[in-house]
Amino acid sequence: MDRRQFFTLAALGGAATATGYGLGRSGVDGAVAQARYHADAMLGGDEAARLWYRYKFIDQPVMDTQLLFFLGLAPSRLTDVGEVLDVATRVVPGDEVSWFEAWYETARRVHRWADEAMAKGRTRTAAAHYLRAGCYYRGGLIRYARHEDPRLFEAGDASMVCHDHALRLTGYQSEEVQIPYEGSYLYGRRHFAPGVGRAPVLLLHQGLHAWPEDTMWVIDEALARGYHVLSFHGPGQGLSLRRYGHPFRPDWEVAVGAVLDHAASERRFDMGRVILMGLSFGGYLAPRAAAYDHRIHTLVANPGVLSWADAMLRHFHDMPGLMPLHARGPAAFDKAIAAVSLGMPDADWYFRDVTWKHGVTTPHEVIDELRKYDNHDGVGKIRAKTLIMEGVAEDATPGQSNKLYDALSCPKHLMVFDERSGSQTHCQGGGTTLAAVRLFDWLDSEVRS
């Protein structure tokens, strides 16, 4: 199920259940069935089957989309296709515990292989296993929001240990850093292009679910072309959430400002040529930061988002009765979401996930919090050269890249990945080889010209 379908069905089920429309249990079951088979319903079975990004591996659409993301990391050696598909065979559709445990078991097995190889002095073998083990730990976390489970935190730490081992053994000039922030820290990693002195620096962050360690297609291409990279987990992300407890914040420029302050202490980073790149939800967050911190020379939004609030909340506004329930107060709205969550695992997972990451406790508060993520007033302040990367099959924030592009008054470019590119999905999942070279061809011309 794409994100648009998920929110629509969650809103429909919640509104009907709470306002007495008579949806009932059979209606919830119908909504779940429609969610599972949305591609067939929208496109017809034959047409859906011909879309490579609609293949059913687990036969649960959100999970299938997430699985495809990890299949697409194989060119970066973060995953192996057979291992990812083996995980899929052990996942119960819609069951987030089975999802986590299937990935966790695979991660621990590959981690054990790495340790055994290391004990025998086979460092190249160990590095290959550590890199994949780290990614598999993160694979379990992308669809698991039971933060009372200590394994949630253990897996996060283990993923970083494995990733660090892999990079050091492979010869990367790379190191973990703690970035001072709000009396605490943000987690980050500095990567230096081999044999390069002072050079442009790419500040890289992800969005709601993925981690920058899963974005090696950007990091590797940057290093190969002579850019340094400072990747970081912002508030609400990765280890900055799990280790330090920092939730998302709408004034993202505060977090980016802390990263910029930290970057300025590294003499190899050319602070006159700072590139900020955000992916997914980061395609909203990075432009927000660039609007208010003009130390950013170049901005990359993948995809571009003018208003995250509009992109998320429009699904709820489209459903009769649901947003009036929100206006009536938390009791009615939270009851509606609880009702639909009983029969729709995606809704249950989503609201537990976003309440935690946004630092709130109820679905009603989530809506209030999401309303703060709008950059209509700030977009005109962006001065950085801006690249927006957009695929024609974008399903998380459709139409938002064009809205951001039209609102910008700075130098700007819209890079579109069409239906024959193999890179047309959200953040070019499954087609990152083409995305990487197109991204850095543009950066080479705009940052180094």
KAURHU-V811001 format. One record per residue. N is the residue number from 1. OMEGA is omega in whole degrees, -180 to 180 (999 if undefined). NEAR is the number of other ideal C-beta (glycine too) atoms within 8 Angstrom. Layout:
# KAURHU-V811001
n={N	N}
omega={OMEGA	OMEGA}
near={NEAR	NEAR}
This chain:
# KAURHU-V811001
n={1	2	3	4	5	6	7	8	9	10	11	12	13	14	15	16	17	18	19	20	21	22	23	24	25	26	27	28	29	30	31	32	33	34	35	36	37	38	39	40	41	42	43	44	45	46	47	48	49	50	51	52	53	54	55	56	57	58	59	60	61	62	63	64	65	66	67	68	69	70	71	72	73	74	75	76	77	78	79	80	81	82	83	84	85	86	87	88	89	90	91	92	93	94	95	96	97	98	99	100	101	102	103	104	105	106	107	108	109	110	111	112	113	114	115	116	117	118	119	120	121	122	123	124	125	126	127	128	129	130	131	132	133	134	135	136	137	138	139	140	141	142	143	144	145	146	147	148	149	150	151	152	153	154	155	156	157	158	159	160	161	162	163	164	165	166	167	168	169	170	171	172	173	174	175	176	177	178	179	180	181	182	183	184	185	186	187	188	189	190	191	192	193	194	195	196	197	198	199	200	201	202	203	204	205	206	207	208	209	210	211	212	213	214	215	216	217	218	219	220	221	222	223	224	225	226	227	228	229	230	231	232	233	234	235	236	237	238	239	240	241	242	243	244	245	246	247	248	249	250	251	252	253	254	255	256	257	258	259	260	261	262	263	264	265	266	267	268	269	270	271	272	273	274	275	276	277	278	279	280	281	282	283	284	285	286	287	288	289	290	291	292	293	294	295	296	297	298	299	300	301	302	303	304	305	306	307	308	309	310	311	312	313	314	315	316	317	318	319	320	321	322	323	324	325	326	327	328	329	330	331	332	333	334	335	336	337	338	339	340	341	342	343	344	345	346	347	348	349	350	351	352	353	354	355	356	357	358	359	360	361	362	363	364	365	366	367	368	369	370	371	372	373	374	375	376	377	378	379	380	381	382	383	384	385	386	387	388	389	390	391	392	393	394	395	396	397	398	399	400	401	402	403	404	405	406	407	408	409	410	411	412	413	414	415	416	417	418	419	420	421	422	423	424	425	426	427	428	429	430	431	432	433	434	435	436	437	438	439	440	441	442	443	444	445	446	447	448	449}
omega={175	-173	179	179	-180	-177	179	-178	177	-179	180	-179	-179	-178	-176	-178	-172	-175	174	180	176	178	175	-177	-179	177	176	178	178	178	178	180	179	178	-176	-172	-174	-178	177	-177	-176	-168	-170	-173	-177	-178	179	-178	-179	175	-174	-179	175	179	-179	178	179	-177	171	-162	179	179	178	177	180	178	179	177	-177	172	-179	178	-178	179	177	179	177	180	170	-171	-178	180	179	-180	175	175	-176	-178	-176	179	173	-176	177	-175	-175	178	179	176	-177	-174	177	178	-177	179	179	180	-178	179	-179	176	179	177	-180	180	180	178	-180	180	179	179	-179	-170	179	177	180	-179	-180	180	180	-178	-180	180	179	180	-180	173	179	177	178	-175	-175	-176	-176	-175	179	-171	169	-180	-178	179	178	-179	177	-180	178	179	-180	-180	-179	176	180	-179	180	178	-176	-178	180	-178	-179	177	175	169	-168	-179	174	176	170	-175	-179	-175	171	-179	-179	-178	161	179	178	178	176	177	-179	177	-175	176	-176	176	-179	-175	176	180	177	172	-170	171	-180	-174	-173	-171	-173	180	179	176	176	-174	-179	177	175	-175	-178	180	177	-178	180	-178	174	173	168	-177	168	177	-178	174	179	175	-178	-173	167	-178	177	173	-170	-178	-173	174	-178	176	174	175	-178	177	-174	179	177	179	180	177	177	178	178	177	179	-178	-177	180	-179	-173	-180	178	175	-174	172	180	179	176	175	179	174	-179	179	174	175	175	168	-172	-177	175	176	180	-178	179	-171	175	-172	170	-180	-178	-175	-178	174	178	-175	-7	176	179	175	-179	174	178	180	-176	-179	-170	-179	179	179	179	-179	-175	-178	172	-172	-179	169	175	178	180	179	178	-173	-173	-177	-177	-179	176	179	-179	178	-179	-178	-180	179	-177	-175	-176	179	-180	179	179	-175	-175	174	-180	-174	176	179	-174	179	176	176	-173	-175	174	179	179	177	-179	179	-179	-179	179	-179	-174	-178	-174	179	-178	-175	-170	180	-180	-178	178	-175	168	-170	172	174	178	-173	173	-177	176	178	-177	-179	-176	-175	178	-175	179	179	178	177	-179	-178	-177	-177	174	179	172	-170	177	176	-179	-174	175	-171	-171	178	-175	-170	-179	-171	-176	-180	-180	178	179	-178	-179	-172	178	177	-179	-177	-177	177	178	-174	168	179	179	179	-178	-175	-177	-175	-179	999}
near={12	10	8	9	11	14	11	11	15	15	13	11	17	17	15	12	14	14	9	4	8	6	11	7	6	7	12	16	9	8	15	12	8	10	14	11	8	12	10	9	7	6	9	6	6	6	8	12	8	5	9	6	11	9	8	7	10	10	7	10	13	10	14	13	11	11	13	14	13	12	12	11	14	11	8	9	9	12	14	7	8	6	12	14	10	9	14	11	6	9	13	5	9	9	9	12	8	10	13	16	10	13	13	13	9	13	17	9	8	13	14	8	10	16	9	8	12	11	6	6	5	8	9	7	9	14	13	10	13	15	15	14	17	18	16	16	17	14	14	16	12	10	11	12	8	10	6	3	8	5	8	12	9	8	15	15	11	13	17	13	9	15	13	10	13	13	10	9	11	8	5	8	8	10	6	8	9	8	12	8	12	5	3	8	9	16	15	14	13	11	14	10	14	6	3	9	4	6	13	12	16	12	15	13	16	16	13	7	7	12	11	14	14	12	13	11	13	13	13	10	12	14	15	7	10	7	14	16	13	18	13	15	13	14	12	13	13	12	11	17	15	10	10	11	6	12	11	10	9	8	7	12	11	8	13	15	10	13	14	14	9	12	13	8	5	9	4	9	13	9	10	5	11	16	16	14	15	17	12	15	11	14	19	18	13	17	20	15	15	15	12	9	10	6	7	14	11	15	15	14	19	14	17	16	16	14	13	12	11	10	12	10	11	8	12	12	8	7	13	4	11	15	9	7	14	10	6	8	7	8	7	10	17	11	9	15	13	8	12	15	11	8	10	15	9	12	15	10	11	10	12	10	9	10	13	11	12	13	7	9	4	9	10	11	12	13	12	9	11	12	9	8	13	11	13	8	6	11	13	8	7	14	6	12	11	16	15	16	16	13	15	9	9	13	9	10	12	7	6	16	17	9	11	15	11	6	10	10	5	9	5	10	8	10	11	7	14	7	6	4	10	8	12	14	14	11	11	15	11	13	14	14	8	12	13	12	9	9	14	12	8	11	15	10	8	10	12	7	5}
